[in-house]
Structure formats: C-alpha cells, structure tokens
Amino acid sequence: LRDVSHPGINYLIKHIGCIFRRLFEIAVDDVRLGERYSSEFQLIPTAIERFLRSTFDEMLWILMVGCANQTHSFLEPMYSTIDPTLPTFNPSRVGDSDDTRELFEKDPCGNYQLAKKDDEEPEGGIFAWMKSLRGVSNNANEAKGILREESKQRAKRKQSFLPEMRSPMITKDETEIILQRSFDYMIGLVEFNLTILKFQLNHNLFIRFK
C-alpha cells in the first residue's frame, strides 16, 4: 500500500499544482487582454512579470511540498499497522432501518438524474465490491481496471439526503426522516473517526514509540 499510495499522492498533488499554475496563466492573460487594466499591465516591464511568475511558482511549490508531507503523514498509519476488524466497518448502512435514499447519476450535460434501478448499488454494498475483487487478486491490471471504473461511477453519483418530492410545509413524517438521517450520519461519522483514531494510536504507540 505504501508503494502505491506514495507515488499516487505525489502525482495527485502535482496534478493539482499544474491546475493552479494554469489558472495563474489564465489570470495573467485575462488582465493583459481584458478591458480593465490591460493598458496599465502592458506598461509593466517584462522583468517584473517574470518576477511575479517566479514568485508564484515558488509559493506554489512550497504549498505542494507542505501538502504532500501532511498527506503522507496522515496516511502512514493506514499501512504501518493492520486492523483485522476493518472489513466489518461499513458506515453507509447503520442500524436496521430501511434506507430509502434516492441515488442520482450525472448525465453527459452535467445534470443529475435519478439513477435507473439497474444502475443502483448492488446488494451488499462494500462487501459485494470486495468480493468481486477477490477473483482477480492475481491479475493486477484487471483489479486496477475495476477500481478505476468503480471510482468513475462513484464520482458521477450522489445520494439524496431527503426525498426530492416534498410537501410545501414540512410534515411530521419528513421531520422524522430528517432526524433519522442526521442520527445515521452522526453514528457513521463517529465510527469513521474512531477507526482513524485507532490507526493513529496504533501507529504512534507501536511504531513511533518503538
């Protein structure tokens, strides 16, 4: 996991840095060619413009290095120790209450539409997804393909917090739904934080202390 996460995080941060660098270039071109301040900007010496670019690059590089160090420090406890109880952690389904939240999927135009029944999450949630990967554990390329496709699908989907069709004035039933959703969220968040905290404690007590 370390061999995969380290270069992946570095690549992600460099990619984000390239986006910020591109936005800076767009901002400079907008000032140079825009209707406001364009004439004043044309009078700025080239040396000052180069200084602005170099200063921005230096600030961006310091930000990227700090972000990479913080991200690596946060993720190190996730692979320095092993938690055998982790596969049982699934905060998406809490309790025995029925989950009636609707699933939406982004269309090519960027708008969210109600997902079809065939496109909904398979039964078993994360457990079914983990089971599908066991059969391809010996084929790294196939497993990466499944993970890549799964990430693409999840990036295009969102789950509703409340039903789309609601009455003009909130009803008692809708209030109960809000309270239930909020409670499920709090329970899932506490479970998630406890899992993160357990990894951090194991890493700092057993690895760093040793």
N, C-alpha and C positions, 0 to 999 in steps of 0.2 A: 504493500500500500504506500509505503514511503517513496519507493522508486517511481510510482505512478503519480502521487499527489504533488511532489515537489516540482517536477518539470511542468505539470499541468497548471499549477498555481502561477508559476513564473510566466508561462505562456499567456494565461488569462490576464495577469497584471500588465504585461507588455502590450497585449491587445487593447486593453482599456487606455493605456498610455498613448497608443497610436491614435485612438479616438479623440482624446483630449488635445493631442498635437494637431490633428486635423481641424478640430473646432477652433483652435487658435489661428490657424492659417485662414480659415473662413472668416473669422472676425477681422483679421487684418485686411483681407481683400474687401470686406464689406465697408470698412472705414475708408479704404483707398478709393473705391469705386462708387460709394454711396453718395447721396445727395447732400448729406450734412457732414461737415468737417473734412470732406475729401480734398478741398483745395488747401486747407491747413496741413493735412497729412502729407500732401505732395511736397511741401516745403521742408519737411523733416529730412535731415541728412541721412544718407544711407548707413553711415556708421552707427547712428542712434537706433535705426531699425534693426541692424544686426545685433546691437546690444540688447534690445528688447527680446529678440528671438533667443539669444543665448541665455539670458536671464530666465526666461520662461522654461527653456529646456532644462536648466539646472534645477529650478524649483520642482519641475515635474519629475525629474529623476530622483531627487531626494524623497518626494512623496511616494514614488513607486517602490523605492528600496524600503522605506519605513512600512508601507503597506504589506510588502512581501514578508518582512521579518515578523510582523504582528500576525499575519495569516499562518505562517509556518509554525509560530509559537503556539497558536491556538489549536492547530490540527495535530501537532506532535503527540499529545496524549491519546489521540484516537488510534494510533498504530503502535505506540510504545508498550501498551498493555492490552490484555484480552479480557473481555467481559463475556463469559459463557451465557449469561441471561439476556444478552442483547437481542437475539432473534425473536424473543417473545414481546419485544417492545413495539407497540403499534398504536400511536396516539390518535390515528384518524378515526378509530371506532371505539368509543368509550361507552361502557355500560351495555345494558341490554335494550336500550331504547332504539326504535326504528329510525334509521337515517333517511329522511325524505328530501334531503337537499338535492336540488337540480344541478346537473352538470352541463356546462356551456363550453362550446368549442369555437375558436376563432376561424372565420372564413377567409378566403383569399383577399377580401376587401378590408380586413382588419376589424370587422364587426363580430361580436359574439352571438352565436345562435345556439338554441337548445340542441344538445347532442342527441343523436338518434339512439335508440335502445341498443343497437348493435355496437355502438361506439363507447358505451359506458364501461366503467371499470369492471374487470372480471371479478367473479366471486372469489373471496379470499384475500383481496387487496394485495398487500405487500407479500403475504405468504405465497400466493399463487405466482407472483412475479419472481420470487426467489426460487420457487420450484421449477419454473421454466428455464432458469439459468443452470440448474444442476446438470441437465442433459448435455450442455455444451461447455462444461467446465474444462474439457481437454482441448477445446478449439478457441483460442484467444480471440481471433478475428471475428468469429461468429458471436461470441459473447460481447465484444465491443460494439458490434453492429446492433445487437439487441438493446444494449444500454443507450446507444446513440439514438435509436428510434424511439425508445421509451422517453428519453429526455425531450425530444422534439414534440412528442404528443403531449407531455405534461406542460410544456411551455405554452402550448396553444389552448390549454383548458383552464377553466376556473370553476369553482363550486359556489353556488349561491348560499348566502348566509340566511336569507329568508325567501319564501316563495315569491315569484315575480308578480303573480296576481294577488293583490291585497285590497282590502276594503278601504274606502276613503278615511274612515275613522278606525283606529286600531281597536281590535276586539280582544276579549279575554283569551281566546284560543291563540291569537297571534302573540299576545303577551307571554303566554306560556312557552311558545316556540322560542321567543327571544331569550327567555330565562334559561331554557334547556340548552340552546346553542351556546349561550355565554358560559354556562356551567361546564359543558363539554370542552369548550375552548380553554377554560382555566385549568381543568384537570389535565388536558393534553399538554398545556404549557408547563405545568408543574412537573409532569412526567419527563418531558423533554429536558427541562432544566436540571432535574435530578440525575438524569443519565449523563449529561455533560459534566455536571459537578463530580459525579463518581469517577469519570475518566480523568478529570483534572486531579482529584485527590490521589487516585492510584498512581498517576504519573509522578506527581511531586513527592509523594511519600515513599514510593518504592524505587523509582528511577533516580530522581534528582537527589533524594536524601542518601541513597546508596552510593 
